[in-house]
């Protein structure tokens, strides 16, 4: 049986506790700023005018996402594969959801709001140390900020060394792409791919 109404959903799950509702803020404060400052990794979610959703990872040195003020963030966008899925979505709908992570910390930080793209030289100048210079920046006007509990990371043991698998458990990225889209060329080895990535970082 499908759940097709919010009433059905609430009957199944119940209602959130007051703390879970009140933790949602409309701006950054000390703890969320500190979290973003320590985060080297954020997952970005957007959708296009037709409602198609995209989720992609972004990474850099801890604090690579700039805090412009209590209600604005800037994510640098550097050269990639030129699909531009998230950037096109932002132009079409101007909405964004993000989930920040800090290695070793099981809680995550979610920041949602409106998004736009900028090539303002003063803003892009915030990243002088990045070898692969930002082409543009994703400017987030914050609407929602809240910490997400540790349960998912505790269940997955994501940061646990015991939970890690050997990279050899999966084929190389090149081999998987070759198989998926029937390429005729010889795929890169893992070592060749990593060496190429290092020159592009």
C-alpha positions in Angstrom: 0.0 0.0 0.0 1.3 3.4 -0.9 1.4 6.3 1.4 -0.4 9.1 -0.5 -1.2 11.8 2.1 0.6 13.7 4.8 -2.0 12.5 7.3 -1.1 8.9 6.5 2.5 9.7 6.9 2.0 11.4 10.3 -0.2 8.5 11.5 2.7 6.1 10.7 5.6 8.3 12.1 4.0 10.7 14.5 5.0 14.3 15.0 8.5 15.7 15.6 9.6 16.8 19.1 9.7 20.5 19.8 13.5 20.5 19.7 13.6 19.0 16.2 11.4 21.8 15.0 13.0 24.7 16.8 16.6 23.7 15.7 15.9 25.0 12.2 17.4 28.5 12.0 17.2 31.2 9.3 20.8 32.2 9.6 24.3 31.0 10.6 25.4 31.4 14.2 28.6 30.4 16.0 28.4 26.6 15.8 27.2 26.4 12.2 30.0 28.8 11.2 32.6 26.7 13.0 31.2 23.6 11.3 31.4 25.1 7.8 34.9 26.3 8.6 36.1 22.8 9.4 34.3 21.1 6.5 36.2 20.0 3.4 33.2 18.4 1.8 29.6 19.4 0.9 26.9 17.6 -1.0 24.9 20.0 -3.2 21.4 19.3 -4.4 19.4 21.3 -7.0 16.5 20.8 -9.4 15.6 22.1 -12.9 12.5 23.7 -14.2 11.0 20.3 -15.0 11.6 19.0 -11.5 14.6 16.8 -12.4 16.9 16.5 -9.4 20.7 16.5 -9.3 23.0 15.8 -6.3 26.8 16.2 -6.5 29.8 16.4 -4.2 32.1 19.4 -3.8 35.4 19.4 -1.9 38.4 21.4 -1.0 40.5 22.4 2.0 38.6 22.8 5.2 36.6 26.0 5.0 36.7 26.2 1.2 33.1 27.4 1.3 33.3 31.0 2.2 31.0 32.6 4.9 30.2 36.0 3.5 27.9 36.9 6.4 25.2 35.3 8.6 22.9 34.8 5.7 25.2 34.1 2.7 27.7 31.4 1.6 29.8 31.2 -1.5 30.8 27.8 -3.0 33.7 28.1 -5.5 33.1 26.3 -8.8 36.2 25.1 -10.6 36.8 23.4 -13.9 35.2 20.0 -14.2 33.6 17.8 -16.8 31.5 20.7 -18.2 28.1 18.9 -17.7 27.2 21.9 -15.5 24.1 20.1 -14.1 23.8 22.0 -10.9 24.7 25.3 -12.4 22.0 25.0 -15.1 19.5 24.0 -12.5 20.4 27.1 -10.4 19.8 29.3 -13.4 16.4 27.7 -14.0 15.1 27.5 -10.5 17.4 29.4 -8.1 17.0 26.8 -5.4 19.7 24.7 -3.5 20.1 22.3 -0.6 23.4 21.4 0.9 24.8 18.9 3.4 28.1 19.7 5.0 30.3 17.0 6.5 33.4 17.0 8.7 35.6 13.8 8.7 35.3 12.0 12.0 32.1 13.9 13.0 28.9 12.0 12.8 26.6 15.0 12.8 26.0 16.9 9.6 25.0 20.5 8.9 22.2 21.2 6.4 21.9 24.6 4.7 19.1 25.4 2.2 18.0 28.5 0.4 18.1 30.4 -2.8 21.1 30.2 -5.1 22.6 32.3 -7.9 25.8 32.2 -9.9 28.4 35.0 -9.7 31.6 35.9 -11.5 32.2 39.0 -9.2 36.0 39.3 -9.2 36.0 40.5 -5.6 34.2 37.3 -4.5 36.3 35.0 -6.7 39.4 36.6 -5.2 38.6 35.0 -1.9 40.3 31.9 -3.3 43.9 32.9 -4.1 45.4 29.6 -3.0 43.4 27.4 -5.3 45.5 26.2 -8.2 42.5 25.4 -10.3 40.9 28.9 -10.0 37.1 29.2 -9.7 35.3 30.0 -12.9 32.3 31.1 -11.0 30.8 30.9 -7.5 27.5 29.6 -6.2 26.1 32.3 -4.0 23.6 31.0 -1.4 21.1 33.2 0.3 20.3 31.2 3.4 16.7 30.3 4.4 17.3 27.2 6.6 20.2 26.0 8.7 20.1 23.0 11.0 22.2 20.3 12.5 21.3 16.7 11.5 21.8 14.0 14.1 24.5 11.3 14.0 22.3 8.2 13.5 22.9 7.7 9.8 26.7 7.9 10.2 26.7 5.7 13.2 24.7 3.1 11.4 26.9 3.2 8.3 30.2 3.5 10.3 31.3 5.9 7.6 34.4 7.2 9.3 35.4 3.8 10.8 38.6 2.3 9.4 37.1 -1.2 10.0 34.2 -0.3 7.6 36.5 0.6 4.8 36.7 -1.6 1.7 39.6 -2.1 -0.6 39.4 0.0 -3.7 40.0 -3.2 -5.7 36.5 -4.3 -4.7 35.2 -2.2 -7.6 36.6 -1.9 -11.1 38.3 1.4 -12.0 36.2 4.4 -13.0 37.5 4.0 -16.5 36.4 0.3 -16.7 33.0 1.0 -15.3 32.4 3.8 -17.9 33.7 1.5 -20.6 31.2 -1.2 -19.7 28.3 1.2 -19.1 28.5 3.1 -22.4 30.3 0.5 -24.5 33.5 2.4 -25.2 36.1 0.8 -27.5 39.2 2.4 -26.0 41.4 0.9 -23.3 40.4 2.4 -20.0 42.8 4.3 -17.7 44.3 2.3 -14.8 43.5 3.6 -11.4 47.0 5.0 -11.1 46.8 6.8 -14.5 43.4 8.3 -13.5 44.7 9.5 -10.1 47.8 11.0 -11.7 45.6 12.9 -14.2 43.4 14.2 -11.4 46.4 15.5 -9.5 47.4 17.6 -12.4 43.9 19.0 -12.7 43.3 19.8 -9.0 
